[in-house]
């Protein structure tokens, strides 16, 4: 085991402004494709308890439910360099903005077109679904929804 270190970048804030925080994960077990890791600050505890209980590091991490399985080549969670972790954070934030823009468009359409319950057509669910939920389609929003979703 090489005790590899993996990094995950997260965005935070404090009184001085935005902060990029690098969470550090340390490998407790490795296979050809995966590294099973715990947060670096938890590593020494996992080691000491595994020695006390005479368990492997992986078994102890699984018992505590504190491990992450990180793919060595195609991870989407943590990376072997801080630069790769930062690039992944940038990618995740771009995707987050895309989702937020969609949600804003949906919220604006709702506020514009759904003035009261009387403005909405009747439920469209039938059968068992009608027993457990009710719904009303917001008029003139089908094109907006189909810009973002594909229904099969």
C-alpha positions in Angstrom: 0.0 0.0 0.0 1.4 3.3 -1.0 -0.6 5.5 1.4 -1.6 7.8 -1.5 -3.2 11.1 -0.8 -6.3 12.3 -2.7 -7.8 15.8 -2.7 -11.3 17.1 -3.1 -11.9 20.8 -3.5 -14.9 22.5 -2.0 -16.0 26.1 -2.1 -16.7 27.9 1.2 -16.8 31.4 2.5 -15.7 33.3 5.6 -15.6 36.9 6.5 -12.6 37.5 4.2 -14.4 36.2 1.1 -14.7 32.9 -0.8 -12.4 30.1 0.2 -11.3 27.0 -1.7 -10.9 24.2 0.9 -9.0 21.0 0.0 -10.3 18.0 1.8 -7.6 15.4 2.1 -8.2 11.7 1.9 -5.6 9.0 2.8 -5.6 5.5 1.3 -6.2 2.6 3.8 -6.5 -0.1 1.1 -5.8 -0.2 -2.6 -6.7 -2.5 -5.5 -5.6 -2.2 -9.1 -8.4 0.3 -9.9 -9.6 1.8 -6.6 -8.2 3.4 -3.4 -10.3 3.0 -0.3 -9.7 6.2 1.6 -10.6 8.0 4.8 -10.2 11.7 5.6 -6.7 12.4 6.6 -7.7 13.8 10.1 -9.5 10.4 10.7 -6.7 8.2 9.5 -4.7 8.0 12.8 -7.9 7.1 14.6 -8.7 4.3 12.1 -5.2 3.0 12.5 -5.2 3.0 16.3 -8.6 1.4 16.5 -7.8 -1.2 13.9 -4.7 -2.2 15.8 -6.7 -2.4 19.0 -9.4 -4.5 17.4 -7.0 -6.5 15.3 -8.8 -5.6 12.1 -7.5 -4.4 8.8 -7.6 -0.7 8.1 -10.3 -1.3 5.5 -12.4 -3.4 7.8 -12.2 -0.7 10.5 -13.0 2.1 8.0 -16.1 0.1 6.8 -17.2 -0.5 10.4 -17.1 3.2 11.0 -18.7 4.0 7.6 -16.1 6.7 7.0 -14.4 5.4 3.9 -14.7 6.6 0.3 -13.9 4.4 -2.7 -12.0 6.5 -5.2 -11.3 5.3 -8.7 -7.6 5.9 -9.5 -8.0 6.8 -13.1 -11.6 8.2 -13.6 -12.6 9.6 -10.2 -15.3 12.2 -10.0 -14.9 12.6 -6.3 -11.2 13.1 -5.3 -8.0 13.5 -7.2 -4.3 12.8 -6.8 -3.3 16.5 -7.3 -4.7 19.7 -6.0 -4.7 21.1 -9.5 -7.0 18.3 -10.7 -9.3 18.8 -7.7 -9.5 22.5 -8.4 -10.4 21.9 -12.0 -13.1 19.5 -10.9 -14.5 22.1 -8.6 -14.6 24.5 -11.5 -16.5 21.9 -13.5 -19.0 21.2 -10.7 -19.7 24.9 -10.2 -20.3 25.4 -13.9 -22.8 22.5 -13.8 -24.4 24.0 -10.6 -24.9 27.3 -12.5 -26.6 25.5 -15.4 -29.0 23.8 -12.9 -29.7 27.0 -11.1 -30.5 28.8 -14.4 -33.0 26.1 -15.3 -34.5 26.3 -11.8 -34.8 30.1 -12.1 -36.6 29.8 -15.4 -39.0 27.2 -14.0 -39.7 29.5 -10.9 -40.2 32.5 -13.1 -42.6 30.6 -15.4 -44.5 29.4 -12.3 -44.8 32.9 -10.8 -45.9 34.3 -14.2 -48.5 31.7 -15.2 -49.9 30.3 -11.9 -51.7 33.2 -10.2 -54.2 31.1 -8.4 -55.5 27.5 -8.2 -58.4 28.6 -10.5 -55.9 29.3 -13.3 -54.7 25.7 -13.3 -56.4 22.8 -15.2 -57.6 19.7 -13.3 -55.4 16.9 -12.3 -54.1 14.6 -15.0 -53.3 11.6 -12.8 -55.7 8.6 -13.0 -55.9 5.3 -11.2 -53.7 4.6 -8.2 -51.6 7.7 -8.8 -54.7 9.9 -8.3 -55.2 8.3 -4.9 -51.8 9.3 -3.6 -51.1 12.6 -5.2 -52.7 15.5 -7.0 -51.1 17.7 -9.6 -51.9 20.5 -11.9 -50.1 21.3 -15.1 -49.0 25.0 -15.4 -50.4 26.2 -18.7 -48.0 27.1 -21.6 -44.9 25.6 -20.0 -44.5 22.4 -22.0 -41.9 24.0 -24.4 -39.9 25.3 -21.5 -39.7 21.9 -19.8 -38.8 20.1 -23.0 -35.8 22.5 -23.4 -34.3 20.8 -20.4 -35.8 17.3 -20.1 -36.4 14.5 -22.5 -39.4 12.2 -21.7 -39.5 8.8 -23.2 
